[in-house]
Every structure is written in structure tokens, then in C-alpha cells.
């Protein structure tokens, strides 16, 4: 005679296998490793900071005194 099979367990196992298969396909299709994400994040931070690193520091007192807005005579 054949082996006795619990149909509820069979259905649950079949459902679990289908979910695992779908999860594996999604990981392949959409997934990235933590290292890849960190690498992209650091590259973005470097790109954002690059223009700031190249700016020249201009003295605050000299910039404020030579401003064209301050050189106009006031009506008073």
C-alpha cells in the first residue's frame, strides 16, 4: 500500500516552497548587498562634498566692506 500523506502539511509545504522561490527571484532581480549600498552612499557623499572642498576661503571682513550694495550713498 502507499504512504499516508497529510494533505494539510502537503499544501503548507507547497505554499512555502512557492514563496521561497518568489523571494529568491526577487532577491536576484531587485536585491543589492549591504556593501553595494554603502559604497553608493559613500560615493554620493563624496560627490556632494567635492564642490565644498574646492571653495576658496575669503576673509569675512574684506568681503563685507567691498560689497557693491554698501558702496551706494544713502539718502538721509
Secondary structure, DSSP 8 states (H G I E B T S, - for coil): ------HHHHHHHHHHHHHHHHHHHHHHHH---HHHHHHHHHHHHHHHHHHHHT-----HHHHHHT-TTTTS----
